[in-house]
Amino acid sequence: SKDLKGAMEILIEQKRQKLSTVEKLDEHMDFASQLIFAQNRGDLTAENVNQCVLEMMIAAPDTLSVTLFFMLILIAEHPTVEEEMMREIETVVGKQELQS
C-alpha cells in the first residue's frame, strides 16, 4: 500500500510537471488534470488527489468491464438502437477504417 501510494505521488507529480510545460492545455485535460487544478485552487488536498487517482487506477478496469458488458447486452437486446449506432458511426467515420 505504501509503495503504491508512493508510485501514485510520482505519477501525479509527473502529470503536474507536464501540465506546467504544455502549450495547449485543452489537449491534456483529463480527470487527473482536473484533480490537480482543483488542488491548485485549494478545493482538494494532495491526499484527496492521490486517493482519487489511486481509486481510479484500481477500480476503473473492473467497473469499466462491467459497464461495457451491460452496454453490449442492452445493445444486443435492442437491434434498432444498434442500427442507429451503426448509422451514426458511418456518418462520422465515413469510409475510413475504424481505429481504437
C-alpha positions, 0 to 999 in steps of 0.5 A, spaced: 500 500 500 505 504 501 509 503 495 503 504 491 501 510 494 508 512 493 508 510 485 501 514 485 505 521 488 510 520 482 505 519 477 501 525 479 507 529 480 509 527 473 502 529 470 503 536 474 510 537 471 507 536 464 501 540 465 506 546 467 510 545 460 504 544 455 502 549 450 495 547 449 492 545 455 485 543 452 489 537 449 491 534 456 485 535 460 483 529 463 480 527 470 487 527 473 488 534 470 482 536 473 484 533 480 490 537 480 487 544 478 482 543 483 488 542 488 491 548 485 485 552 487 485 549 494 478 545 493 482 538 494 488 536 498 494 532 495 491 526 499 484 527 496 488 527 489 492 521 490 486 517 493 482 519 487 487 517 482 489 511 486 481 509 486 481 510 479 487 506 477 484 500 481 477 500 480 476 503 473 478 496 469 473 492 473 467 497 473 469 499 466 468 491 464 462 491 467 459 497 464 461 495 457 458 488 458 451 491 460 452 496 454 453 490 449 447 486 452 442 492 452 445 493 445 444 486 443 437 486 446 435 492 442 437 491 434 434 498 432 438 502 437 444 498 434 442 500 427 442 507 429 449 506 432 451 503 426 448 509 422 451 514 426 458 511 426 458 511 418 456 518 418 462 520 422 467 515 420 465 515 413 469 510 409 475 510 413 477 504 417 475 504 424 481 505 429 481 504 437 
